[in-house]
Structure formats: C-alpha cells, structure tokens
Amino acid sequence: MSYLLLAVGLVLVVEGLVYALAPSRILEEALELLRRLPPETRRTLGLSALALGAALIWLARWLAA
C-alpha cells in the first residue's frame, strides 16, 4: 500500500510540475495534439504508460530489496 501511495504522490508531483513550469502555449498545443488522436491511439498510449509505470515500480522494489 505504501508503494501505491508513493506512486500516486510522484505522479501528482510530476503533473504539478508540468502545469506550473510549462508555458501555457506548449501545454495547450500538447492537449490539442491529444484531442486529435484517435481514441484507439490514446488508449494504446495510456496502456503503454500504465505498463511502463508498473515496470518502474517493480524495478524500484527489486533494486531496494
């Protein structure tokens, strides 16, 4: 459970940094690019991010052991 809280906390930190540091024009362009992608592509990107995140959490736990 502590790893889940750590992972969620890290995601929130990274997301917060993106919104705090990125100029609004760049962020708006990135969001517009995502809107133009077909739903299947967005789903694939989301599943890939999920798999990468799970692999990184597993790797961090393996290295800590």
ABEGO torsion letter per residue (X at the ends): XAAAAAAAAAAAAAAAAAAAABBAAAAAAAAAAAAABBAAAAAAAAAAAAAAAAAAAAAAAAAAX
